[in-house]
């Protein structure tokens, strides 16, 4: 698998992880979900301020508030020529919300960034948490991925 992560930083925030770290979290989520042979794939990670994510959250989820991460899956794209990378979709992460949550929840900022990136990627890979069963499955997977990198389970803090 060749993974291309297009990282777009659209805000000023000192706590944004280095690009290599963002790429690593995205790759871990894909591989952990059993998709190492997904072919060449692309993901866009856009890092924004509270105003931009609030606008997107209002437009697409009808919730007029800032949130930590939004996922926009690309869906199935048929008829791509051989060798063309397949887009998994876009993640939009709000740097100030992630920082505020990490502080409020007494978590390491880098660990919380990792959790948000993994959470968003799982949505791009088809996981959801609309029902209790879906939430339990997704939370267990997030916990396993984070534990593999020595990050405390986010749901036990």
Beta strands, then each sheet from edge to edge (+ up, - down):
strand 1: 3-9
strand 2: 41-48
strand 3: 69-73
strand 4: 86-94
sheet 1: 1+ 2+ 4+ 3-
end
